[in-house]
Amino acid sequence: MALIDTVVAAFVTVAVFMNCLFVLALRLRDNSIADVGWGLGFILVALVTLALSGGIVPRQALVLALVMVWGVRLAIRIYRRNRGKGEDFRYREWREKWGEHWRRTAYLFVFVGQGLMMLLISTPILFVNAFGGPVLGWLDLVGVAVWIVGFLFEAVGDRQLDSFLSDPANKGKVMDKGLWRYTRHPNYFGEVTQWWGIFIIALSVQWGWAAVIGPITITGLILFYSGIPLLEKTMMAKPEYREYASRTSKFVPWVPKRKQDS
């Protein structure tokens, strides 16, 4: 399957999926449903473009498996976190800010915007499904190893945070144990690292280096736009969090500073 055909198939898939999510969000009056659909959208892109590739080789199966494990875990985790709590506070604030035009703005900003990001981040998947590449080699092994590191950071970090938040004794406290001792955002670091791992796998296929668009996009998104900046804008209002931030790496895991040095 030619790369252009793969890109078109991915575009149509994302467009249909995000429009369906938007309709569901209107019915539920909850734009944060987009977060639940985030990981599932990548799985759908991987499945559709692979089905249209005319066959399947081990590298394509490997990437599909990695994307499915990441996407399903993330969707289930976000669904359980949000279940019964209504719209996420960030989306609720946006809805209030957008006023009477919230439907149009939400469609363009949340659903079309996320759809475009999904297409860009999916670039390594599209290259692998378009070209397949040679037999599995050392780059695939390195990519899987990097992906595993990222998956562990994201999954373990989420589990540690959920456990911390579920304990009433921790109300008002800042999570600074486990992986959260070494980075303020182990889950975000893990998500970004997984996409760099998939990109490394894509390096084995024709023009695979161009798939760097994917990990660069998710890294920029998390570091400078909708990930860490939005979350810390609220968290930094708390003195306890500012103290934690002064001694803990923002993103890449690192040995924390001593409290007295902060």
C-alpha positions as protocol buffer text, in pm:
chain_id: "A"
residue {
  index: 1
  type: MET
  ca { x: 0 y: 0 z: 0 }
}
residue {
  index: 2
  type: ALA
  ca { x: 145 y: 338 z: -101 }
}
residue {
  index: 3
  type: LEU
  ca { x: 222 y: 585 z: 174 }
}
residue {
  index: 4
  type: ILE
  ca { x: -20 y: 844 z: 34 }
}
residue {
  index: 5
  type: ASP
  ca { x: -302 y: 588 z: 41 }
}
residue {
  index: 6
  type: THR
  ca { x: -213 y: 499 z: 399 }
}
residue {
  index: 7
  type: VAL
  ca { x: -221 y: 866 z: 501 }
}
residue {
  index: 8
  type: VAL
  ca { x: -559 y: 918 z: 331 }
}
residue {
  index: 9
  type: ALA
  ca { x: -701 y: 611 z: 504 }
}
residue {
  index: 10
  type: ALA
  ca { x: -573 y: 737 z: 839 }
}
residue {
  index: 11
  type: PHE
  ca { x: -720 y: 1083 z: 775 }
}
residue {
  index: 12
  type: VAL
  ca { x: -1065 y: 942 z: 696 }
}
residue {
  index: 13
  type: THR
  ca { x: -1049 y: 710 z: 996 }
}
residue {
  index: 14
  type: VAL
  ca { x: -957 y: 989 z: 1236 }
}
residue {
  index: 15
  type: ALA
  ca { x: -1218 y: 1226 z: 1088 }
}
residue {
  index: 16
  type: VAL
  ca { x: -1500 y: 974 z: 1130 }
}
residue {
  index: 17
  type: PHE
  ca { x: -1385 y: 872 z: 1477 }
}
residue {
  index: 18
  type: MET
  ca { x: -1347 y: 1227 z: 1612 }
}
residue {
  index: 19
  type: ASN
  ca { x: -1682 y: 1336 z: 1471 }
}
residue {
  index: 20
  type: CYS
  ca { x: -1849 y: 1040 z: 1640 }
}
residue {
  index: 21
  type: LEU
  ca { x: -1676 y: 1135 z: 1965 }
}
residue {
  index: 22
  type: PHE
  ca { x: -1802 y: 1492 z: 1928 }
}
residue {
  index: 23
  type: VAL
  ca { x: -2162 y: 1375 z: 1886 }
}
residue {
  index: 24
  type: LEU
  ca { x: -2122 y: 1157 z: 2195 }
}
residue {
  index: 25
  type: ALA
  ca { x: -1974 y: 1450 z: 2388 }
}
residue {
  index: 26
  type: LEU
  ca { x: -2276 y: 1664 z: 2299 }
}
residue {
  index: 27
  type: ARG
  ca { x: -2515 y: 1396 z: 2421 }
}
residue {
  index: 28
  type: LEU
  ca { x: -2322 y: 1349 z: 2747 }
}
residue {
  index: 29
  type: ARG
  ca { x: -2240 y: 1719 z: 2779 }
}
residue {
  index: 30
  type: ASP
  ca { x: -1886 y: 1607 z: 2855 }
}
residue {
  index: 31
  type: ASN
  ca { x: -1599 y: 1706 z: 2626 }
}
residue {
  index: 32
  type: SER
  ca { x: -1351 y: 1510 z: 2838 }
}
residue {
  index: 33
  type: ILE
  ca { x: -1478 y: 1198 z: 2662 }
}
residue {
  index: 34
  type: ALA
  ca { x: -1210 y: 1296 z: 2410 }
}
residue {
  index: 35
  type: ASP
  ca { x: -948 y: 1182 z: 2661 }
}
residue {
  index: 36
  type: VAL
  ca { x: -1102 y: 835 z: 2682 }
}
residue {
  index: 37
  type: GLY
  ca { x: -1107 y: 814 z: 2304 }
}
residue {
  index: 38
  type: TRP
  ca { x: -745 y: 932 z: 2264 }
}
residue {
  index: 39
  type: GLY
  ca { x: -575 y: 593 z: 2291 }
}
residue {
  index: 40
  type: LEU
  ca { x: -858 y: 412 z: 2111 }
}
residue {
  index: 41
  type: GLY
  ca { x: -820 y: 641 z: 1809 }
}
residue {
  index: 42
  type: PHE
  ca { x: -460 y: 530 z: 1756 }
}
residue {
  index: 43
  type: ILE
  ca { x: -565 y: 166 z: 1776 }
}
residue {
  index: 44
  type: LEU
  ca { x: -830 y: 228 z: 1511 }
}
residue {
  index: 45
  type: VAL
  ca { x: -577 y: 401 z: 1283 }
}
residue {
  index: 46
  type: ALA
  ca { x: -336 y: 110 z: 1323 }
}
residue {
  index: 47
  type: LEU
  ca { x: -605 y: -149 z: 1253 }
}
residue {
  index: 48
  type: VAL
  ca { x: -754 y: 23 z: 948 }
}
residue {
  index: 49
  type: THR
  ca { x: -424 y: 106 z: 779 }
}
residue {
  index: 50
  type: LEU
  ca { x: -293 y: -244 z: 847 }
}
residue {
  index: 51
  type: ALA
  ca { x: -609 y: -404 z: 707 }
}
residue {
  index: 52
  type: LEU
  ca { x: -568 y: -201 z: 387 }
}
residue {
  index: 53
  type: SER
  ca { x: -197 y: -284 z: 351 }
}
residue {
  index: 54
  type: GLY
  ca { x: -273 y: -611 z: 172 }
}
residue {
  index: 55
  type: GLY
  ca { x: -84 y: -832 z: 417 }
}
residue {
  index: 56
  type: ILE
  ca { x: 93 y: -839 z: 750 }
}
residue {
  index: 57
  type: VAL
  ca { x: 459 y: -877 z: 838 }
}
residue {
  index: 58
  type: PRO
  ca { x: 609 y: -923 z: 1186 }
}
residue {
  index: 59
  type: ARG
  ca { x: 704 y: -555 z: 1224 }
}
residue {
  index: 60
  type: GLN
  ca { x: 348 y: -444 z: 1153 }
}
residue {
  index: 61
  type: ALA
  ca { x: 212 y: -697 z: 1401 }
}
residue {
  index: 62
  type: LEU
  ca { x: 464 y: -579 z: 1660 }
}
residue {
  index: 63
  type: VAL
  ca { x: 370 y: -212 z: 1626 }
}
residue {
  index: 64
  type: LEU
  ca { x: -1 y: -297 z: 1634 }
}
residue {
  index: 65
  type: ALA
  ca { x: 50 y: -495 z: 1955 }
}
residue {
  index: 66
  type: LEU
  ca { x: 242 y: -211 z: 2122 }
}
residue {
  index: 67
  type: VAL
  ca { x: -18 y: 48 z: 2021 }
}
residue {
  index: 68
  type: MET
  ca { x: -305 y: -173 z: 2141 }
}
residue {
  index: 69
  type: VAL
  ca { x: -147 y: -238 z: 2480 }
}
residue {
  index: 70
  type: TRP
  ca { x: -80 y: 133 z: 2529 }
}
residue {
  index: 71
  type: GLY
  ca { x: -417 y: 251 z: 2398 }
}
residue {
  index: 72
  type: VAL
  ca { x: -639 y: 2 z: 2580 }
}
residue {
  index: 73
  type: ARG
  ca { x: -464 y: 54 z: 2915 }
}
residue {
  index: 74
  type: LEU
  ca { x: -485 y: 431 z: 2882 }
}
residue {
  index: 75
  type: ALA
  ca { x: -853 y: 434 z: 2779 }
}
residue {
  index: 76
  type: ILE
  ca { x: -954 y: 203 z: 3066 }
}
residue {
  index: 77
  type: ARG
  ca { x: -756 y: 404 z: 3317 }
}
residue {
  index: 78
  type: ILE
  ca { x: -902 y: 740 z: 3212 }
}
residue {
  index: 79
  type: TYR
  ca { x: -1255 y: 597 z: 3196 }
}
residue {
  index: 80
  type: ARG
  ca { x: -1228 y: 459 z: 3549 }
}
residue {
  index: 81
  type: ARG
  ca { x: -1078 y: 785 z: 3676 }
}
residue {
  index: 82
  type: ASN
  ca { x: -1352 y: 1000 z: 3524 }
}
residue {
  index: 83
  type: ARG
  ca { x: -1649 y: 767 z: 3578 }
}
residue {
  index: 84
  type: GLY
  ca { x: -1924 y: 933 z: 3780 }
}
residue {
  index: 85
  type: LYS
  ca { x: -1729 y: 1257 z: 3827 }
}
residue {
  index: 86
  type: GLY
  ca { x: -1865 y: 1457 z: 3534 }
}
residue {
  index: 87
  type: GLU
  ca { x: -1657 y: 1663 z: 3295 }
}
residue {
  index: 88
  type: ASP
  ca { x: -1287 y: 1709 z: 3373 }
}
residue {
  index: 89
  type: PHE
  ca { x: -1219 y: 2048 z: 3535 }
}
residue {
  index: 90
  type: ARG
  ca { x: -1005 y: 2168 z: 3243 }
}
residue {
  index: 91
  type: TYR
  ca { x: -1279 y: 2104 z: 2989 }
}
residue {
  index: 92
  type: ARG
  ca { x: -1537 y: 2255 z: 3224 }
}
residue {
  index: 93
  type: GLU
  ca { x: -1334 y: 2574 z: 3252 }
}
residue {
  index: 94
  type: TRP
  ca { x: -1302 y: 2592 z: 2875 }
}
residue {
  index: 95
  type: ARG
  ca { x: -1678 y: 2543 z: 2832 }
}
residue {
  index: 96
  type: GLU
  ca { x: -1744 y: 2836 z: 3066 }
}
residue {
  index: 97
  type: LYS
  ca { x: -1481 y: 3049 z: 2893 }
}
residue {
  index: 98
  type: TRP
  ca { x: -1623 y: 2982 z: 2545 }
}
residue {
  index: 99
  type: GLY
  ca { x: -1973 y: 3091 z: 2645 }
}
residue {
  index: 100
  type: GLU
  ca { x: -2254 y: 3062 z: 2389 }
}
residue {
  index: 101
  type: HIS
  ca { x: -2013 y: 2945 z: 2117 }
}
residue {
  index: 102
  type: TRP
  ca { x: -1884 y: 2650 z: 2320 }
}
residue {
  index: 103
  type: ARG
  ca { x: -2011 y: 2386 z: 2075 }
}
residue {
  index: 104
  type: ARG
  ca { x: -1832 y: 2530 z: 1772 }
}
residue {
  index: 105
  type: THR
  ca { x: -1517 y: 2609 z: 1968 }
}
residue {
  index: 106
  type: ALA
  ca { x: -1510 y: 2268 z: 2136 }
}
residue {
  index: 107
  type: TYR
  ca { x: -1546 y: 2098 z: 1798 }
}
residue {
  index: 108
  type: LEU
  ca { x: -1256 y: 2290 z: 1645 }
}
residue {
  index: 109
  type: PHE
  ca { x: -1030 y: 2316 z: 1948 }
}
residue {
  index: 110
  type: VAL
  ca { x: -1082 y: 1979 z: 2115 }
}
residue {
  index: 111
  type: PHE
  ca { x: -1196 y: 1731 z: 1852 }
}
residue {
  index: 112
  type: VAL
  ca { x: -1050 y: 1865 z: 1528 }
}
residue {
  index: 113
  type: GLY
  ca { x: -735 y: 1972 z: 1714 }
}
residue {
  index: 114
  type: GLN
  ca { x: -687 y: 1634 z: 1877 }
}
residue {
  index: 115
  type: GLY
  ca { x: -761 y: 1463 z: 1547 }
}
residue {
  index: 116
  type: LEU
  ca { x: -480 y: 1655 z: 1376 }
}
residue {
  index: 117
  type: MET
  ca { x: -242 y: 1572 z: 1660 }
}
residue {
  index: 118
  type: MET
  ca { x: -345 y: 1207 z: 1637 }
}
residue {
  index: 119
  type: LEU
  ca { x: -258 y: 1200 z: 1267 }
}
residue {
  index: 120
  type: LEU
  ca { x: 84 y: 1356 z: 1323 }
}
residue {
  index: 121
  type: ILE
  ca { x: 171 y: 1133 z: 1620 }
}
residue {
  index: 122
  type: SER
  ca { x: 60 y: 825 z: 1423 }
}
residue {
  index: 123
  type: THR
  ca { x: 329 y: 885 z: 1160 }
}
residue {
  index: 124
  type: PRO
  ca { x: 551 y: 591 z: 1272 }
}
residue {
  index: 125
  type: ILE
  ca { x: 249 y: 358 z: 1253 }
}
residue {
  index: 126
  type: LEU
  ca { x: 167 y: 478 z: 902 }
}
residue {
  index: 127
  type: PHE
  ca { x: 522 y: 425 z: 773 }
}
residue {
  index: 128
  type: VAL
  ca { x: 542 y: 74 z: 917 }
}
residue {
  index: 129
  type: ASN
  ca { x: 201 y: -24 z: 778 }
}
residue {
  index: 130
  type: ALA
  ca { x: 279 y: 129 z: 437 }
}
residue {
  index: 131
  type: PHE
  ca { x: 622 y: -28 z: 388 }
}
residue {
  index: 132
  type: GLY
  ca { x: 651 y: -323 z: 627 }
}
residue {
  index: 133
  type: GLY
  ca { x: 1026 y: -330 z: 589 }
}
residue {
  index: 134
  type: PRO
  ca { x: 1281 y: -613 z: 615 }
}
residue {
  index: 135
  type: VAL
  ca { x: 1287 y: -888 z: 876 }
}
residue {
  index: 136
  type: LEU
  ca { x: 1301 y: -782 z: 1238 }
}
residue {
  index: 137
  type: GLY
  ca { x: 1644 y: -664 z: 1349 }
}
residue {
  index: 138
  type: TRP
  ca { x: 1836 y: -487 z: 1621 }
}
residue {
  index: 139
  type: LEU
  ca { x: 1654 y: -155 z: 1574 }
}
residue {
  index: 140
  type: ASP
  ca { x: 1326 y: -331 z: 1649 }
}
residue {
  index: 141
  type: LEU
  ca { x: 1479 y: -476 z: 1965 }
}
residue {
  index: 142
  type: VAL
  ca { x: 1601 y: -133 z: 2077 }
}
residue {
  index: 143
  type: GLY
  ca { x: 1262 y: 20 z: 1998 }
}
residue {
  index: 144
  type: VAL
  ca { x: 1078 y: -240 z: 2203 }
}
residue {
  index: 145
  type: ALA
  ca { x: 1318 y: -192 z: 2495 }
}
residue {
  index: 146
  type: VAL
  ca { x: 1261 y: 186 z: 2488 }
}
residue {
  index: 147
  type: TRP
  ca { x: 885 y: 129 z: 2461 }
}
residue {
  index: 148
  type: ILE
  ca { x: 888 y: -103 z: 2763 }
}
residue {
  index: 149
  type: VAL
  ca { x: 1069 y: 160 z: 2972 }
}
residue {
  index: 150
  type: GLY
  ca { x: 806 y: 414 z: 2874 }
}
residue {
  index: 151
  type: PHE
  ca { x: 517 y: 178 z: 2939 }
}
residue {
  index: 152
  type: LEU
  ca { x: 645 y: 97 z: 3286 }
}
residue {
  index: 153
  type: PHE
  ca { x: 685 y: 465 z: 3373 }
}
residue {
  index: 154
  type: GLU
  ca { x: 333 y: 544 z: 3254 }
}
residue {
  index: 155
  type: ALA
  ca { x: 156 y: 241 z: 3399 }
}
residue {
  index: 156
  type: VAL
  ca { x: 343 y: 230 z: 3731 }
}
residue {
  index: 157
  type: GLY
  ca { x: 324 y: 608 z: 3770 }
}
residue {
  index: 158
  type: ASP
  ca { x: -52 y: 604 z: 3714 }
}
residue {
  index: 159
  type: ARG
  ca { x: -98 y: 317 z: 3957 }
}
residue {
  index: 160
  type: GLN
  ca { x: 108 y: 489 z: 4226 }
}
residue {
  index: 161
  type: LEU
  ca { x: -86 y: 812 z: 4184 }
}
residue {
  index: 162
  type: ASP
  ca { x: -425 y: 640 z: 4191 }
}
residue {
  index: 163
  type: SER
  ca { x: -328 y: 454 z: 4508 }
}
residue {
  index: 164
  type: PHE
  ca { x: -211 y: 777 z: 4668 }
}
residue {
  index: 165
  type: LEU
  ca { x: -528 y: 967 z: 4580 }
}
residue {
  index: 166
  type: SER
  ca { x: -753 y: 685 z: 4702 }
}
residue {
  index: 167
  type: ASP
  ca { x: -619 y: 719 z: 5058 }
}
residue {
  index: 168
  type: PRO
  ca { x: -817 y: 987 z: 5252 }
}
residue {
  index: 169
  type: ALA
  ca { x: -511 y: 1047 z: 5470 }
}
residue {
  index: 170
  type: ASN
  ca { x: -334 y: 1198 z: 5169 }
}
residue {
  index: 171
  type: LYS
  ca { x: -596 y: 1468 z: 5104 }
}
residue {
  index: 172
  type: GLY
  ca { x: -421 y: 1799 z: 5044 }
}
residue {
  index: 173
  type: LYS
  ca { x: -79 y: 1636 z: 5020 }
}
residue {
  index: 174
  type: VAL
  ca { x: 150 y: 1617 z: 4718 }
}
residue {
  index: 175
  type: MET
  ca { x: 249 y: 1283 z: 4569 }
}
residue {
  index: 176
  type: ASP
  ca { x: 630 y: 1263 z: 4592 }
}
residue {
  index: 177
  type: LYS
  ca { x: 688 y: 891 z: 4639 }
}
residue {
  index: 178
  type: GLY
  ca { x: 789 y: 614 z: 4401 }
}
residue {
  index: 179
  type: LEU
  ca { x: 852 y: 735 z: 4047 }
}
residue {
  index: 180
  type: TRP
  ca { x: 703 y: 1071 z: 4143 }
}
residue {
  index: 181
  type: ARG
  ca { x: 1012 y: 1133 z: 4355 }
}
residue {
  index: 182
  type: TYR
  ca { x: 1228 y: 1150 z: 4042 }
}
residue {
  index: 183
  type: THR
  ca { x: 997 y: 1329 z: 3798 }
}
residue {
  index: 184
  type: ARG
  ca { x: 683 y: 1537 z: 3848 }
}
residue {
  index: 185
  type: HIS
  ca { x: 522 y: 1361 z: 3553 }
}
residue {
  index: 186
  type: PRO
  ca { x: 631 y: 996 z: 3518 }
}
residue {
  index: 187
  type: ASN
  ca { x: 315 y: 914 z: 3324 }
}
residue {
  index: 188
  type: TYR
  ca { x: 379 y: 1187 z: 3066 }
}
residue {
  index: 189
  type: PHE
  ca { x: 746 y: 1090 z: 3042 }
}
residue {
  index: 190
  type: GLY
  ca { x: 635 y: 731 z: 2985 }
}
residue {
  index: 191
  type: GLU
  ca { x: 389 y: 820 z: 2710 }
}
residue {
  index: 192
  type: VAL
  ca { x: 645 y: 1024 z: 2520 }
}
residue {
  index: 193
  type: THR
  ca { x: 910 y: 753 z: 2560 }
}
residue {
  index: 194
  type: GLN
  ca { x: 677 y: 489 z: 2416 }
}
residue {
  index: 195
  type: TRP
  ca { x: 632 y: 690 z: 2097 }
}
residue {
  index: 196
  type: TRP
  ca { x: 1007 y: 734 z: 2062 }
}
residue {
  index: 197
  type: GLY
  ca { x: 1032 y: 356 z: 2093 }
}
residue {
  index: 198
  type: ILE
  ca { x: 781 y: 304 z: 1811 }
}
residue {
  index: 199
  type: PHE
  ca { x: 970 y: 558 z: 1601 }
}
residue {
  index: 200
  type: ILE
  ca { x: 1293 y: 360 z: 1647 }
}
residue {
  index: 201
  type: ILE
  ca { x: 1111 y: 54 z: 1513 }
}
residue {
  index: 202
  type: ALA
  ca { x: 995 y: 260 z: 1213 }
}
residue {
  index: 203
  type: LEU
  ca { x: 1358 y: 346 z: 1130 }
}
residue {
  index: 204
  type: SER
  ca { x: 1392 y: 1 z: 971 }
}
residue {
  index: 205
  type: VAL
  ca { x: 1142 y: 79 z: 694 }
}
residue {
  index: 206
  type: GLN
  ca { x: 1176 y: 296 z: 384 }
}
residue {
  index: 207
  type: TRP
  ca { x: 1187 y: 669 z: 468 }
}
residue {
  index: 208
  type: GLY
  ca { x: 1136 y: 572 z: 832 }
}
residue {
  index: 209
  type: TRP
  ca { x: 1346 y: 865 z: 954 }
}
residue {
  index: 210
  type: ALA
  ca { x: 1066 y: 1099 z: 841 }
}
residue {
  index: 211
  type: ALA
  ca { x: 839 y: 939 z: 1101 }
}
residue {
  index: 212
  type: VAL
  ca { x: 1023 y: 1148 z: 1362 }
}
residue {
  index: 213
  type: ILE
  ca { x: 730 y: 1388 z: 1315 }
}
residue {
  index: 214
  type: GLY
  ca { x: 534 y: 1160 z: 1549 }
}
residue {
  index: 215
  type: PRO
  ca { x: 751 y: 1160 z: 1862 }
}
residue {
  index: 216
  type: ILE
  ca { x: 845 y: 1526 z: 1814 }
}
residue {
  index: 217
  type: THR
  ca { x: 476 y: 1617 z: 1806 }
}
residue {
  index: 218
  type: ILE
  ca { x: 383 y: 1426 z: 2123 }
}
residue {
  index: 219
  type: THR
  ca { x: 693 y: 1558 z: 2303 }
}
residue {
  index: 220
  type: GLY
  ca { x: 606 y: 1917 z: 2216 }
}
residue {
  index: 221
  type: LEU
  ca { x: 240 y: 1865 z: 2300 }
}
residue {
  index: 222
  type: ILE
  ca { x: 318 y: 1725 z: 2645 }
}
residue {
  index: 223
  type: LEU
  ca { x: 600 y: 1964 z: 2735 }
}
residue {
  index: 224
  type: PHE
  ca { x: 475 y: 2294 z: 2596 }
}
residue {
  index: 225
  type: TYR
  ca { x: 103 y: 2284 z: 2528 }
}
residue {
  index: 226
  type: SER
  ca { x: -176 y: 2061 z: 2657 }
}
residue {
  index: 227
  type: GLY
  ca { x: 7 y: 1832 z: 2898 }
}
residue {
  index: 228
  type: ILE
  ca { x: 233 y: 1968 z: 3167 }
}
residue {
  index: 229
  type: PRO
  ca { x: 157 y: 2343 z: 3122 }
}
residue {
  index: 230
  type: LEU
  ca { x: -221 y: 2300 z: 3166 }
}
residue {
  index: 231
  type: LEU
  ca { x: -185 y: 2073 z: 3467 }
}
residue {
  index: 232
  type: GLU
  ca { x: 82 y: 2275 z: 3644 }
}
residue {
  index: 233
  type: LYS
  ca { x: -102 y: 2601 z: 3586 }
}
residue {
  index: 234
  type: THR
  ca { x: -346 y: 2480 z: 3851 }
}
residue {
  index: 235
  type: MET
  ca { x: -104 y: 2285 z: 4069 }
}
residue {
  index: 236
  type: MET
  ca { x: 148 y: 2568 z: 4105 }
}
residue {
  index: 237
  type: ALA
  ca { x: -113 y: 2767 z: 4297 }
}
residue {
  index: 238
  type: LYS
  ca { x: -44 y: 2536 z: 4593 }
}
residue {
  index: 239
  type: PRO
  ca { x: 264 y: 2615 z: 4807 }
}
residue {
  index: 240
  type: GLU
  ca { x: 320 y: 2245 z: 4872 }
}
residue {
  index: 241
  type: TYR
  ca { x: 339 y: 2174 z: 4501 }
}
residue {
  index: 242
  type: ARG
  ca { x: 574 y: 2465 z: 4437 }
}
residue {
  index: 243
  type: GLU
  ca { x: 809 y: 2326 z: 4703 }
}
residue {
  index: 244
  type: TYR
  ca { x: 785 y: 1981 z: 4543 }
}
residue {
  index: 245
  type: ALA
  ca { x: 852 y: 2132 z: 4199 }
}
residue {
  index: 246
  type: SER
  ca { x: 1160 y: 2315 z: 4326 }
}
residue {
  index: 247
  type: ARG
  ca { x: 1333 y: 1986 z: 4411 }
}
residue {
  index: 248
  type: THR
  ca { x: 1191 y: 1749 z: 4148 }
}
residue {
  index: 249
  type: SER
  ca { x: 1271 y: 1719 z: 3778 }
}
residue {
  index: 250
  type: LYS
  ca { x: 991 y: 1849 z: 3558 }
}
residue {
  index: 251
  type: PHE
  ca { x: 1001 y: 1567 z: 3305 }
}
residue {
  index: 252
  type: VAL
  ca { x: 1310 y: 1349 z: 3262 }
}
residue {
  index: 253
  type: PRO
  ca { x: 1364 y: 1136 z: 3577 }
}
residue {
  index: 254
  type: TRP
  ca { x: 1652 y: 1263 z: 3788 }
}
residue {
  index: 255
  type: VAL
  ca { x: 1781 y: 1248 z: 4144 }
}
residue {
  index: 256
  type: PRO
  ca { x: 1576 y: 1497 z: 4350 }
}
residue {
  index: 257
  type: LYS
  ca { x: 1734 y: 1789 z: 4532 }
}
residue {
  index: 258
  type: ARG
  ca { x: 1744 y: 1786 z: 4909 }
}
residue {
  index: 259
  type: LYS
  ca { x: 1454 y: 1971 z: 5066 }
}
residue {
  index: 260
  type: GLN
  ca { x: 1682 y: 2211 z: 5251 }
}
residue {
  index: 261
  type: ASP
  ca { x: 1843 y: 2306 z: 4919 }
}
residue {
  index: 262
  type: SER
  ca { x: 1512 y: 2414 z: 4765 }
}
